[in-house]
Amino acid sequence: QVNHVEGRIVNEPSEFNQEEVETLARPCLNMLNRLTYEVTEIALDLPGINLEF
């Protein structure tokens, strides 16, 4: 996943506060959660497993 931060130069990941990190990571974590649910649902032939972040 690539995130573009407009109007700001970021040299180090530590320059982000916790809220910004969560906002930037949320789309990737949502995709991971969805894929995990779908794969475990198919593999186990049961309701899928939801990840909690």
N, C-alpha and C positions, 0 to 999 in steps of 0.2 A: 504494500500500500504506500502510495506517495501522497503526502499532504503538502500543499503550498500555503505558506503564510505570507499574505500580501501586506505590504507596508511595514515590514519588520525584517531585520537581518538577524538570523539566529546562528550563533557560532557553536553553542553547546546545548545539549538537552536540558541541562540544569537551569537554563534561562526561563523555562516554562514553570508556571505555578501549577498546583495540583488540579485546579479546575480546567486549565488549558490542556493538561495531559489527558484528563478524562474525556474532554470534548474531542480531542484528536484521535484517541484510541477507540472511542465508542463504535464507529462503523465497522472496524475490523473485528472487534469483540462480538458484535451482533452477528456478523457473518460466520464466525467460528462457532457461536452458539447454535445457529440455524443448521449448519453443516453437521455438527455433532449430533443434534437431535435427529436429523434425517438419516444419517448413517447408522446410528444405534437402533432406530426404529426398523430399518430394513434388516440389519444384521441379527437382531434379537427377535424379530417378529412380535414385538411388544411396543407399547408407547415409548417414544424416544426419551433420552436423558437430557435434561436441561442443565446447563452450566450456570453457576451463580458467580458473578464478578463483583 
